[in-house]
Amino acid sequence: MDISNLFNKVILNNQKTFIHYGVVTALTTSPSRISVRVSGATTAITGVRYLTSYTPTVADVVVCLFYDNDIIVIGELV
């Protein structure tokens, strides 16, 4: 699902989304996923997907979009 489809789904279905900050704690290459410790948490969430326009690095501070039971990193804060 690309970001425009996600936003359209949210708007059309009146879904609630949440945005949180997080820190990348680990990277995996197959499949391309990252682990993120979301603000306030003591453990990381593994298997998190991210937009192809973002190249993750451990210790990046990122913006996480929560939708239903899915988390997508939409980019790094600079």
mmCIF file of the N, C-alpha and C atoms, coordinates in Angstrom:
data_MODEL
# 
_entry.id   MODEL 
# 
loop_
_atom_site.group_PDB 
_atom_site.id 
_atom_site.type_symbol 
_atom_site.label_atom_id 
_atom_site.label_alt_id 
_atom_site.label_comp_id 
_atom_site.label_asym_id 
_atom_site.label_entity_id 
_atom_site.label_seq_id 
_atom_site.pdbx_PDB_ins_code 
_atom_site.Cartn_x 
_atom_site.Cartn_y 
_atom_site.Cartn_z 
_atom_site.occupancy 
_atom_site.B_iso_or_equiv 
_atom_site.pdbx_formal_charge 
_atom_site.auth_seq_id 
_atom_site.auth_comp_id 
_atom_site.auth_asym_id 
_atom_site.auth_atom_id 
_atom_site.pdbx_PDB_model_num 
ATOM 1   N N  . MET A 1 1  ? 0.849   -1.174  0.000  1.00 0.00 ? 1  MET A N  1 
ATOM 2   C CA . MET A 1 1  ? 0.000   0.000   0.000  1.00 0.00 ? 1  MET A CA 1 
ATOM 3   C C  . MET A 1 1  ? 0.892   1.233   0.000  1.00 0.00 ? 1  MET A C  1 
ATOM 4   N N  . ASP A 1 2  ? 0.683   2.140   -0.942 1.00 0.00 ? 2  ASP A N  1 
ATOM 5   C CA . ASP A 1 2  ? 1.474   3.364   -0.937 1.00 0.00 ? 2  ASP A CA 1 
ATOM 6   C C  . ASP A 1 2  ? 0.793   4.412   -0.056 1.00 0.00 ? 2  ASP A C  1 
ATOM 7   N N  . ILE A 1 3  ? 1.493   5.484   0.191  1.00 0.00 ? 3  ILE A N  1 
ATOM 8   C CA . ILE A 1 3  ? 1.020   6.480   1.157  1.00 0.00 ? 3  ILE A CA 1 
ATOM 9   C C  . ILE A 1 3  ? -0.265  7.166   0.704  1.00 0.00 ? 3  ILE A C  1 
ATOM 10  N N  . SER A 1 4  ? -0.440  7.402   -0.595 1.00 0.00 ? 4  SER A N  1 
ATOM 11  C CA . SER A 1 4  ? -1.674  8.054   -1.054 1.00 0.00 ? 4  SER A CA 1 
ATOM 12  C C  . SER A 1 4  ? -2.874  7.134   -0.855 1.00 0.00 ? 4  SER A C  1 
ATOM 13  N N  . ASN A 1 5  ? -2.697  5.827   -1.107 1.00 0.00 ? 5  ASN A N  1 
ATOM 14  C CA . ASN A 1 5  ? -3.792  4.886   -0.859 1.00 0.00 ? 5  ASN A CA 1 
ATOM 15  C C  . ASN A 1 5  ? -4.142  4.836   0.620  1.00 0.00 ? 5  ASN A C  1 
ATOM 16  N N  . LEU A 1 6  ? -3.118  4.862   1.452  1.00 0.00 ? 6  LEU A N  1 
ATOM 17  C CA . LEU A 1 6  ? -3.342  4.835   2.895  1.00 0.00 ? 6  LEU A CA 1 
ATOM 18  C C  . LEU A 1 6  ? -4.146  6.045   3.343  1.00 0.00 ? 6  LEU A C  1 
ATOM 19  N N  . PHE A 1 7  ? -3.753  7.241   2.909  1.00 0.00 ? 7  PHE A N  1 
ATOM 20  C CA . PHE A 1 7  ? -4.483  8.447   3.304  1.00 0.00 ? 7  PHE A CA 1 
ATOM 21  C C  . PHE A 1 7  ? -5.903  8.453   2.757  1.00 0.00 ? 7  PHE A C  1 
ATOM 22  N N  . ASN A 1 8  ? -6.094  7.982   1.519  1.00 0.00 ? 8  ASN A N  1 
ATOM 23  C CA . ASN A 1 8  ? -7.448  7.901   0.970  1.00 0.00 ? 8  ASN A CA 1 
ATOM 24  C C  . ASN A 1 8  ? -8.315  6.956   1.787  1.00 0.00 ? 8  ASN A C  1 
ATOM 25  N N  . LYS A 1 9  ? -7.761  5.818   2.190  1.00 0.00 ? 9  LYS A N  1 
ATOM 26  C CA . LYS A 1 9  ? -8.498  4.862   2.998  1.00 0.00 ? 9  LYS A CA 1 
ATOM 27  C C  . LYS A 1 9  ? -8.886  5.470   4.343  1.00 0.00 ? 9  LYS A C  1 
ATOM 28  N N  . VAL A 1 10 ? -7.965  6.199   4.935  1.00 0.00 ? 10 VAL A N  1 
ATOM 29  C CA . VAL A 1 10 ? -8.229  6.844   6.217  1.00 0.00 ? 10 VAL A CA 1 
ATOM 30  C C  . VAL A 1 10 ? -9.357  7.864   6.075  1.00 0.00 ? 10 VAL A C  1 
ATOM 31  N N  . ILE A 1 11 ? -9.297  8.687   5.052  1.00 0.00 ? 11 ILE A N  1 
ATOM 32  C CA . ILE A 1 11 ? -10.288 9.744   4.860  1.00 0.00 ? 11 ILE A CA 1 
ATOM 33  C C  . ILE A 1 11 ? -11.659 9.160   4.515  1.00 0.00 ? 11 ILE A C  1 
ATOM 34  N N  . LEU A 1 12 ? -11.703 8.220   3.576  1.00 0.00 ? 12 LEU A N  1 
ATOM 35  C CA . LEU A 1 12 ? -12.977 7.664   3.133  1.00 0.00 ? 12 LEU A CA 1 
ATOM 36  C C  . LEU A 1 12 ? -13.652 6.820   4.212  1.00 0.00 ? 12 LEU A C  1 
ATOM 37  N N  . ASN A 1 13 ? -12.887 6.123   5.010  1.00 0.00 ? 13 ASN A N  1 
ATOM 38  C CA . ASN A 1 13 ? -13.456 5.245   6.027  1.00 0.00 ? 13 ASN A CA 1 
ATOM 39  C C  . ASN A 1 13 ? -13.505 5.894   7.406  1.00 0.00 ? 13 ASN A C  1 
ATOM 40  N N  . ASN A 1 14 ? -13.112 7.144   7.471  1.00 0.00 ? 14 ASN A N  1 
ATOM 41  C CA . ASN A 1 14 ? -13.095 7.878   8.736  1.00 0.00 ? 14 ASN A CA 1 
ATOM 42  C C  . ASN A 1 14 ? -12.317 7.117   9.812  1.00 0.00 ? 14 ASN A C  1 
ATOM 43  N N  . GLN A 1 15 ? -11.208 6.540   9.413  1.00 0.00 ? 15 GLN A N  1 
ATOM 44  C CA . GLN A 1 15 ? -10.370 5.777   10.330 1.00 0.00 ? 15 GLN A CA 1 
ATOM 45  C C  . GLN A 1 15 ? -9.535  6.726   11.172 1.00 0.00 ? 15 GLN A C  1 
ATOM 46  N N  . LYS A 1 16 ? -9.246  6.301   12.381 1.00 0.00 ? 16 LYS A N  1 
ATOM 47  C CA . LYS A 1 16 ? -8.378  7.085   13.243 1.00 0.00 ? 16 LYS A CA 1 
ATOM 48  C C  . LYS A 1 16 ? -6.946  6.623   13.055 1.00 0.00 ? 16 LYS A C  1 
ATOM 49  N N  . THR A 1 17 ? -6.079  7.576   12.891 1.00 0.00 ? 17 THR A N  1 
ATOM 50  C CA . THR A 1 17 ? -4.662  7.272   12.790 1.00 0.00 ? 17 THR A CA 1 
ATOM 51  C C  . THR A 1 17 ? -3.948  8.011   13.904 1.00 0.00 ? 17 THR A C  1 
ATOM 52  N N  . PHE A 1 18 ? -2.797  7.502   14.224 1.00 0.00 ? 18 PHE A N  1 
ATOM 53  C CA . PHE A 1 18 ? -1.986  8.117   15.260 1.00 0.00 ? 18 PHE A CA 1 
ATOM 54  C C  . PHE A 1 18 ? -0.583  8.276   14.724 1.00 0.00 ? 18 PHE A C  1 
ATOM 55  N N  . ILE A 1 19 ? 0.040   9.373   15.071 1.00 0.00 ? 19 ILE A N  1 
ATOM 56  C CA . ILE A 1 19 ? 1.419   9.612   14.676 1.00 0.00 ? 19 ILE A CA 1 
ATOM 57  C C  . ILE A 1 19 ? 2.257   9.718   15.945 1.00 0.00 ? 19 ILE A C  1 
ATOM 58  N N  . HIS A 1 20 ? 3.347   8.959   15.975 1.00 0.00 ? 20 HIS A N  1 
ATOM 59  C CA . HIS A 1 20 ? 4.272   8.989   17.101 1.00 0.00 ? 20 HIS A CA 1 
ATOM 60  C C  . HIS A 1 20 ? 5.686   9.093   16.562 1.00 0.00 ? 20 HIS A C  1 
ATOM 61  N N  . TYR A 1 21 ? 6.582   9.554   17.403 1.00 0.00 ? 21 TYR A N  1 
ATOM 62  C CA . TYR A 1 21 ? 7.994   9.546   17.063 1.00 0.00 ? 21 TYR A CA 1 
ATOM 63  C C  . TYR A 1 21 ? 8.591   8.247   17.571 1.00 0.00 ? 21 TYR A C  1 
ATOM 64  N N  . GLY A 1 22 ? 9.696   7.843   16.948 1.00 0.00 ? 22 GLY A N  1 
ATOM 65  C CA . GLY A 1 22 ? 10.385  6.639   17.377 1.00 0.00 ? 22 GLY A CA 1 
ATOM 66  C C  . GLY A 1 22 ? 11.850  6.717   17.017 1.00 0.00 ? 22 GLY A C  1 
ATOM 67  N N  . VAL A 1 23 ? 12.602  5.725   17.460 1.00 0.00 ? 23 VAL A N  1 
ATOM 68  C CA . VAL A 1 23 ? 14.027  5.632   17.156 1.00 0.00 ? 23 VAL A CA 1 
ATOM 69  C C  . VAL A 1 23 ? 14.285  4.268   16.537 1.00 0.00 ? 23 VAL A C  1 
ATOM 70  N N  . VAL A 1 24 ? 14.984  4.256   15.411 1.00 0.00 ? 24 VAL A N  1 
ATOM 71  C CA . VAL A 1 24 ? 15.335  3.001   14.752 1.00 0.00 ? 24 VAL A CA 1 
ATOM 72  C C  . VAL A 1 24 ? 16.388  2.295   15.593 1.00 0.00 ? 24 VAL A C  1 
ATOM 73  N N  . THR A 1 25 ? 16.116  1.019   15.920 1.00 0.00 ? 25 THR A N  1 
ATOM 74  C CA . THR A 1 25 ? 17.048  0.259   16.755 1.00 0.00 ? 25 THR A CA 1 
ATOM 75  C C  . THR A 1 25 ? 17.755  -0.851  16.000 1.00 0.00 ? 25 THR A C  1 
ATOM 76  N N  . ALA A 1 26 ? 17.201  -1.289  14.871 1.00 0.00 ? 26 ALA A N  1 
ATOM 77  C CA . ALA A 1 26 ? 17.826  -2.368  14.097 1.00 0.00 ? 26 ALA A CA 1 
ATOM 78  C C  . ALA A 1 26 ? 17.278  -2.375  12.680 1.00 0.00 ? 26 ALA A C  1 
ATOM 79  N N  . LEU A 1 27 ? 18.053  -2.965  11.761 1.00 0.00 ? 27 LEU A N  1 
ATOM 80  C CA . LEU A 1 27 ? 17.666  -3.093  10.359 1.00 0.00 ? 27 LEU A CA 1 
ATOM 81  C C  . LEU A 1 27 ? 17.727  -4.564  9.955  1.00 0.00 ? 27 LEU A C  1 
ATOM 82  N N  . THR A 1 28 ? 16.802  -4.985  9.092  1.00 0.00 ? 28 THR A N  1 
ATOM 83  C CA . THR A 1 28 ? 16.900  -6.304  8.464  1.00 0.00 ? 28 THR A CA 1 
ATOM 84  C C  . THR A 1 28 ? 16.788  -6.101  6.963  1.00 0.00 ? 28 THR A C  1 
ATOM 85  N N  . THR A 1 29 ? 17.442  -6.969  6.208  1.00 0.00 ? 29 THR A N  1 
ATOM 86  C CA . THR A 1 29 ? 17.470  -6.774  4.760  1.00 0.00 ? 29 THR A CA 1 
ATOM 87  C C  . THR A 1 29 ? 16.543  -7.700  3.993  1.00 0.00 ? 29 THR A C  1 
ATOM 88  N N  . SER A 1 30 ? 16.139  -8.799  4.581  1.00 0.00 ? 30 SER A N  1 
ATOM 89  C CA . SER A 1 30 ? 15.293  -9.730  3.839  1.00 0.00 ? 30 SER A CA 1 
ATOM 90  C C  . SER A 1 30 ? 14.186  -10.247 4.732  1.00 0.00 ? 30 SER A C  1 
ATOM 91  N N  . PRO A 1 31 ? 13.004  -9.685  4.697  1.00 0.00 ? 31 PRO A N  1 
ATOM 92  C CA . PRO A 1 31 ? 12.602  -8.536  3.893  1.00 0.00 ? 31 PRO A CA 1 
ATOM 93  C C  . PRO A 1 31 ? 13.096  -7.228  4.512  1.00 0.00 ? 31 PRO A C  1 
ATOM 94  N N  . SER A 1 32 ? 13.010  -6.161  3.759  1.00 0.00 ? 32 SER A N  1 
ATOM 95  C CA . SER A 1 32 ? 13.460  -4.849  4.245  1.00 0.00 ? 32 SER A CA 1 
ATOM 96  C C  . SER A 1 32 ? 12.506  -4.340  5.316  1.00 0.00 ? 32 SER A C  1 
ATOM 97  N N  . ARG A 1 33 ? 12.944  -4.457  6.549  1.00 0.00 ? 33 ARG A N  1 
ATOM 98  C CA . ARG A 1 33 ? 12.148  -4.021  7.687  1.00 0.00 ? 33 ARG A CA 1 
ATOM 99  C C  . ARG A 1 33 ? 13.084  -3.384  8.710  1.00 0.00 ? 33 ARG A C  1 
ATOM 100 N N  . ILE A 1 34 ? 12.500  -2.645  9.639  1.00 0.00 ? 34 ILE A N  1 
ATOM 101 C CA . ILE A 1 34 ? 13.288  -2.055  10.717 1.00 0.00 ? 34 ILE A CA 1 
ATOM 102 C C  . ILE A 1 34 ? 12.613  -2.342  12.054 1.00 0.00 ? 34 ILE A C  1 
ATOM 103 N N  . SER A 1 35 ? 13.372  -2.173  13.110 1.00 0.00 ? 35 SER A N  1 
ATOM 104 C CA . SER A 1 35 ? 12.833  -2.218  14.463 1.00 0.00 ? 35 SER A CA 1 
ATOM 105 C C  . SER A 1 35 ? 12.829  -0.792  14.985 1.00 0.00 ? 35 SER A C  1 
ATOM 106 N N  . VAL A 1 36 ? 11.739  -0.422  15.642 1.00 0.00 ? 36 VAL A N  1 
ATOM 107 C CA . VAL A 1 36 ? 11.569  0.958   16.116 1.00 0.00 ? 36 VAL A CA 1 
ATOM 108 C C  . VAL A 1 36 ? 11.120  0.939   17.576 1.00 0.00 ? 36 VAL A C  1 
ATOM 109 N N  . ARG A 1 37 ? 11.782  1.740   18.387 1.00 0.00 ? 37 ARG A N  1 
ATOM 110 C CA . ARG A 1 37 ? 11.330  1.962   19.765 1.00 0.00 ? 37 ARG A CA 1 
ATOM 111 C C  . ARG A 1 37 ? 10.502  3.245   19.741 1.00 0.00 ? 37 ARG A C  1 
ATOM 112 N N  . VAL A 1 38 ? 9.212   3.090   19.889 1.00 0.00 ? 38 VAL A N  1 
ATOM 113 C CA . VAL A 1 38 ? 8.281   4.216   19.816 1.00 0.00 ? 38 VAL A CA 1 
ATOM 114 C C  . VAL A 1 38 ? 8.366   5.016   21.106 1.00 0.00 ? 38 VAL A C  1 
ATOM 115 N N  . SER A 1 39 ? 8.165   6.317   20.997 1.00 0.00 ? 39 SER A N  1 
ATOM 116 C CA . SER A 1 39 ? 8.288   7.218   22.147 1.00 0.00 ? 39 SER A CA 1 
ATOM 117 C C  . SER A 1 39 ? 7.551   6.675   23.364 1.00 0.00 ? 39 SER A C  1 
ATOM 118 N N  . GLY A 1 40 ? 8.265   6.642   24.479 1.00 0.00 ? 40 GLY A N  1 
ATOM 119 C CA . GLY A 1 40 ? 7.692   6.171   25.725 1.00 0.00 ? 40 GLY A CA 1 
ATOM 120 C C  . GLY A 1 40 ? 7.822   4.680   25.968 1.00 0.00 ? 40 GLY A C  1 
ATOM 121 N N  . ALA A 1 41 ? 8.200   3.910   24.960 1.00 0.00 ? 41 ALA A N  1 
ATOM 122 C CA . ALA A 1 41 ? 8.316   2.456   25.107 1.00 0.00 ? 41 ALA A CA 1 
ATOM 123 C C  . ALA A 1 41 ? 9.725   2.068   25.551 1.00 0.00 ? 41 ALA A C  1 
ATOM 124 N N  . THR A 1 42 ? 9.821   0.916   26.193 1.00 0.00 ? 42 THR A N  1 
ATOM 125 C CA . THR A 1 42 ? 11.131  0.424   26.626 1.00 0.00 ? 42 THR A CA 1 
ATOM 126 C C  . THR A 1 42 ? 11.655  -0.661  25.703 1.00 0.00 ? 42 THR A C  1 
ATOM 127 N N  . THR A 1 43 ? 10.778  -1.243  24.872 1.00 0.00 ? 43 THR A N  1 
ATOM 128 C CA . THR A 1 43 ? 11.200  -2.265  23.916 1.00 0.00 ? 43 THR A CA 1 
ATOM 129 C C  . THR A 1 43 ? 10.823  -1.824  22.503 1.00 0.00 ? 43 THR A C  1 
ATOM 130 N N  . ALA A 1 44 ? 11.517  -2.389  21.531 1.00 0.00 ? 44 ALA A N  1 
ATOM 131 C CA . ALA A 1 44 ? 11.292  -2.021  20.134 1.00 0.00 ? 44 ALA A CA 1 
ATOM 132 C C  . ALA A 1 44 ? 10.229  -2.907  19.497 1.00 0.00 ? 44 ALA A C  1 
ATOM 133 N N  . ILE A 1 45 ? 9.542   -2.355  18.514 1.00 0.00 ? 45 ILE A N  1 
ATOM 134 C CA . ILE A 1 45 ? 8.607   -3.106  17.680 1.00 0.00 ? 45 ILE A CA 1 
ATOM 135 C C  . ILE A 1 45 ? 9.397   -3.564  16.458 1.00 0.00 ? 45 ILE A C  1 
ATOM 136 N N  . THR A 1 46 ? 9.357   -4.851  16.167 1.00 0.00 ? 46 THR A N  1 
ATOM 137 C CA . THR A 1 46 ? 10.124  -5.397  15.044 1.00 0.00 ? 46 THR A CA 1 
ATOM 138 C C  . THR A 1 46 ? 9.245   -5.546  13.807 1.00 0.00 ? 46 THR A C  1 
ATOM 139 N N  . GLY A 1 47 ? 9.888   -5.676  12.651 1.00 0.00 ? 47 GLY A N  1 
ATOM 140 C CA . GLY A 1 47 ? 9.170   -5.921  11.410 1.00 0.00 ? 47 GLY A CA 1 
ATOM 141 C C  . GLY A 1 47 ? 8.381   -4.740  10.892 1.00 0.00 ? 47 GLY A C  1 
ATOM 142 N N  . VAL A 1 48 ? 8.845   -3.545  11.171 1.00 0.00 ? 48 VAL A N  1 
ATOM 143 C CA . VAL A 1 48 ? 8.132   -2.332  10.761 1.00 0.00 ? 48 VAL A CA 1 
ATOM 144 C C  . VAL A 1 48 ? 8.512   -1.969  9.321  1.00 0.00 ? 48 VAL A C  1 
ATOM 145 N N  . ARG A 1 49 ? 7.504   -1.686  8.517  1.00 0.00 ? 49 ARG A N  1 
ATOM 146 C CA . ARG A 1 49 ? 7.740   -1.266  7.129  1.00 0.00 ? 49 ARG A CA 1 
ATOM 147 C C  . ARG A 1 49 ? 7.999   0.230   7.068  1.00 0.00 ? 49 ARG A C  1 
ATOM 148 N N  . TYR A 1 50 ? 8.605   0.675   5.968  1.00 0.00 ? 50 TYR A N  1 
ATOM 149 C CA . TYR A 1 50 ? 8.904   2.097   5.783  1.00 0.00 ? 50 TYR A CA 1 
ATOM 150 C C  . TYR A 1 50 ? 8.777   2.450   4.317  1.00 0.00 ? 50 TYR A C  1 
ATOM 151 N N  . LEU A 1 51 ? 8.587   3.736   4.043  1.00 0.00 ? 51 LEU A N  1 
ATOM 152 C CA . LEU A 1 51 ? 8.466   4.209   2.667  1.00 0.00 ? 51 LEU A CA 1 
ATOM 153 C C  . LEU A 1 51 ? 9.779   4.030   1.930  1.00 0.00 ? 51 LEU A C  1 
ATOM 154 N N  . THR A 1 52 ? 9.707   3.745   0.634  1.00 0.00 ? 52 THR A N  1 
ATOM 155 C CA . THR A 1 52 ? 10.911  3.520   -0.154 1.00 0.00 ? 52 THR A CA 1 
ATOM 156 C C  . THR A 1 52 ? 11.768  4.776   -0.288 1.00 0.00 ? 52 THR A C  1 
ATOM 157 N N  . SER A 1 53 ? 11.184  5.929   -0.077 1.00 0.00 ? 53 SER A N  1 
ATOM 158 C CA . SER A 1 53 ? 11.952  7.169   -0.180 1.00 0.00 ? 53 SER A CA 1 
ATOM 159 C C  . SER A 1 53 ? 12.850  7.397   1.040  1.00 0.00 ? 53 SER A C  1 
ATOM 160 N N  . TYR A 1 54 ? 12.681  6.605   2.085  1.00 0.00 ? 54 TYR A N  1 
ATOM 161 C CA . TYR A 1 54 ? 13.474  6.724   3.312  1.00 0.00 ? 54 TYR A CA 1 
ATOM 162 C C  . TYR A 1 54 ? 14.514  5.614   3.363  1.00 0.00 ? 54 TYR A C  1 
ATOM 163 N N  . THR A 1 55 ? 15.762  5.984   3.644  1.00 0.00 ? 55 THR A N  1 
ATOM 164 C CA . THR A 1 55 ? 16.838  5.009   3.836  1.00 0.00 ? 55 THR A CA 1 
ATOM 165 C C  . THR A 1 55 ? 17.175  4.971   5.318  1.00 0.00 ? 55 THR A C  1 
ATOM 166 N N  . PRO A 1 56 ? 16.757  3.906   6.004  1.00 0.00 ? 56 PRO A N  1 
ATOM 167 C CA . PRO A 1 56 ? 16.917  3.877   7.455  1.00 0.00 ? 56 PRO A CA 1 
ATOM 168 C C  . PRO A 1 56 ? 18.350  3.657   7.910  1.00 0.00 ? 56 PRO A C  1 
ATOM 169 N N  . THR A 1 57 ? 18.664  4.238   9.054  1.00 0.00 ? 57 THR A N  1 
ATOM 170 C CA . THR A 1 57 ? 19.940  4.069   9.739  1.00 0.00 ? 57 THR A CA 1 
ATOM 171 C C  . THR A 1 57 ? 19.627  3.928   11.220 1.00 0.00 ? 57 THR A C  1 
ATOM 172 N N  . VAL A 1 58 ? 20.355  3.037   11.892 1.00 0.00 ? 58 VAL A N  1 
ATOM 173 C CA . VAL A 1 58 ? 20.153  2.873   13.328 1.00 0.00 ? 58 VAL A CA 1 
ATOM 174 C C  . VAL A 1 58 ? 20.370  4.217   14.011 1.00 0.00 ? 58 VAL A C  1 
ATOM 175 N N  . ALA A 1 59 ? 19.513  4.542   14.959 1.00 0.00 ? 59 ALA A N  1 
ATOM 176 C CA . ALA A 1 59 ? 19.508  5.765   15.770 1.00 0.00 ? 59 ALA A CA 1 
ATOM 177 C C  . ALA A 1 59 ? 18.774  6.928   15.101 1.00 0.00 ? 59 ALA A C  1 
ATOM 178 N N  . ASP A 1 60 ? 18.236  6.738   13.894 1.00 0.00 ? 60 ASP A N  1 
ATOM 179 C CA . ASP A 1 60 ? 17.408  7.778   13.284 1.00 0.00 ? 60 ASP A CA 1 
ATOM 180 C C  . ASP A 1 60 ? 16.172  8.022   14.144 1.00 0.00 ? 60 ASP A C  1 
ATOM 181 N N  . VAL A 1 61 ? 15.776  9.279   14.269 1.00 0.00 ? 61 VAL A N  1 
ATOM 182 C CA . VAL A 1 61 ? 14.498  9.620   14.885 1.00 0.00 ? 61 VAL A CA 1 
ATOM 183 C C  . VAL A 1 61 ? 13.499  9.710   13.744 1.00 0.00 ? 61 VAL A C  1 
ATOM 184 N N  . VAL A 1 62 ? 12.432  8.911   13.829 1.00 0.00 ? 62 VAL A N  1 
ATOM 185 C CA . VAL A 1 62 ? 11.501  8.773   12.710 1.00 0.00 ? 62 VAL A CA 1 
ATOM 186 C C  . VAL A 1 62 ? 10.073  9.089   13.127 1.00 0.00 ? 62 VAL A C  1 
ATOM 187 N N  . VAL A 1 63 ? 9.247   9.360   12.116 1.00 0.00 ? 63 VAL A N  1 
ATOM 188 C CA . VAL A 1 63 ? 7.824   9.584   12.308 1.00 0.00 ? 63 VAL A CA 1 
ATOM 189 C C  . VAL A 1 63 ? 7.105   8.288   11.950 1.00 0.00 ? 63 VAL A C  1 
ATOM 190 N N  . CYS A 1 64 ? 6.305   7.774   12.897 1.00 0.00 ? 64 CYS A N  1 
ATOM 191 C CA . CYS A 1 64 ? 5.596   6.506   12.710 1.00 0.00 ? 64 CYS A CA 1 
ATOM 192 C C  . CYS A 1 64 ? 4.106   6.774   12.572 1.00 0.00 ? 64 CYS A C  1 
ATOM 193 N N  . LEU A 1 65 ? 3.513   6.216   11.539 1.00 0.00 ? 65 LEU A N  1 
ATOM 194 C CA . LEU A 1 65 ? 2.087   6.338   11.313 1.00 0.00 ? 65 LEU A CA 1 
ATOM 195 C C  . LEU A 1 65 ? 1.439   5.016   11.731 1.00 0.00 ? 65 LEU A C  1 
ATOM 196 N N  . PHE A 1 66 ? 0.520   5.073   12.696 1.00 0.00 ? 66 PHE A N  1 
ATOM 197 C CA . PHE A 1 66 ? -0.206  3.895   13.166 1.00 0.00 ? 66 PHE A CA 1 
ATOM 198 C C  . PHE A 1 66 ? -1.573  3.904   12.515 1.00 0.00 ? 66 PHE A C  1 
ATOM 199 N N  . TYR A 1 67 ? -1.925  2.799   11.867 1.00 0.00 ? 67 TYR A N  1 
ATOM 200 C CA . TYR A 1 67 ? -3.222  2.661   11.214 1.00 0.00 ? 67 TYR A CA 1 
ATOM 201 C C  . TYR A 1 67 ? -3.713  1.240   11.452 1.00 0.00 ? 67 TYR A C  1 
ATOM 202 N N  . ASP A 1 68 ? -4.874  1.097   12.059 1.00 0.00 ? 68 ASP A N  1 
ATOM 203 C CA . ASP A 1 68 ? -5.370  -0.211  12.472 1.00 0.00 ? 68 ASP A CA 1 
ATOM 204 C C  . ASP A 1 68 ? -4.273  -0.919  13.266 1.00 0.00 ? 68 ASP A C  1 
ATOM 205 N N  . ASN A 1 69 ? -3.857  -2.092  12.803 1.00 0.00 ? 69 ASN A N  1 
ATOM 206 C CA . ASN A 1 69 ? -2.801  -2.841  13.489 1.00 0.00 ? 69 ASN A CA 1 
ATOM 207 C C  . ASN A 1 69 ? -1.472  -2.735  12.755 1.00 0.00 ? 69 ASN A C  1 
ATOM 208 N N  . ASP A 1 70 ? -1.335  -1.734  11.926 1.00 0.00 ? 70 ASP A N  1 
ATOM 209 C CA . ASP A 1 70 ? -0.134  -1.597  11.111 1.00 0.00 ? 70 ASP A CA 1 
ATOM 210 C C  . ASP A 1 70 ? 0.628   -0.340  11.505 1.00 0.00 ? 70 ASP A C  1 
ATOM 211 N N  . ILE A 1 71 ? 1.946   -0.410  11.376 1.00 0.00 ? 71 ILE A N  1 
ATOM 212 C CA . ILE A 1 71 ? 2.812   0.739   11.634 1.00 0.00 ? 71 ILE A CA 1 
ATOM 213 C C  . ILE A 1 71 ? 3.666   0.944   10.391 1.00 0.00 ? 71 ILE A C  1 
ATOM 214 N N  . ILE A 1 72 ? 3.742   2.176   9.946  1.00 0.00 ? 72 ILE A N  1 
ATOM 215 C CA . ILE A 1 72 ? 4.567   2.512   8.793  1.00 0.00 ? 72 ILE A CA 1 
ATOM 216 C C  . ILE A 1 72 ? 5.427   3.708   9.173  1.00 0.00 ? 72 ILE A C  1 
ATOM 217 N N  . VAL A 1 73 ? 6.729   3.618   8.936  1.00 0.00 ? 73 VAL A N  1 
ATOM 218 C CA . VAL A 1 73 ? 7.610   4.756   9.144  1.00 0.00 ? 73 VAL A CA 1 
ATOM 219 C C  . VAL A 1 73 ? 7.552   5.591   7.877  1.00 0.00 ? 73 VAL A C  1 
ATOM 220 N N  . ILE A 1 74 ? 7.195   6.852   8.040  1.00 0.00 ? 74 ILE A N  1 
ATOM 221 C CA . ILE A 1 74 ? 7.036   7.703   6.861  1.00 0.00 ? 74 ILE A CA 1 
ATOM 222 C C  . ILE A 1 74 ? 8.234   8.608   6.617  1.00 0.00 ? 74 ILE A C  1 
ATOM 223 N N  . GLY A 1 75 ? 9.210   8.585   7.509  1.00 0.00 ? 75 GLY A N  1 
ATOM 224 C CA . GLY A 1 75 ? 10.416  9.352   7.265  1.00 0.00 ? 75 GLY A CA 1 
ATOM 225 C C  . GLY A 1 75 ? 11.171  9.708   8.521  1.00 0.00 ? 75 GLY A C  1 
ATOM 226 N N  . GLU A 1 76 ? 12.323  10.311  8.308  1.00 0.00 ? 76 GLU A N  1 
ATOM 227 C CA . GLU A 1 76 ? 13.207  10.704  9.394  1.00 0.00 ? 76 GLU A CA 1 
ATOM 228 C C  . GLU A 1 76 ? 13.014  12.178  9.731  1.00 0.00 ? 76 GLU A C  1 
ATOM 229 N N  . LEU A 1 77 ? 13.096  12.494  11.017 1.00 0.00 ? 77 LEU A N  1 
ATOM 230 C CA . LEU A 1 77 ? 13.107  13.895  11.441 1.00 0.00 ? 77 LEU A CA 1 
ATOM 231 C C  . LEU A 1 77 ? 14.537  14.405  11.379 1.00 0.00 ? 77 LEU A C  1 
ATOM 232 N N  . VAL A 1 78 ? 14.702  15.582  10.829 1.00 0.00 ? 78 VAL A N  1 
ATOM 233 C CA . VAL A 1 78 ? 16.055  16.182  10.767 1.00 0.00 ? 78 VAL A CA 1 
ATOM 234 C C  . VAL A 1 78 ? 16.046  17.511  11.458 1.00 0.00 ? 78 VAL A C  1 
# 
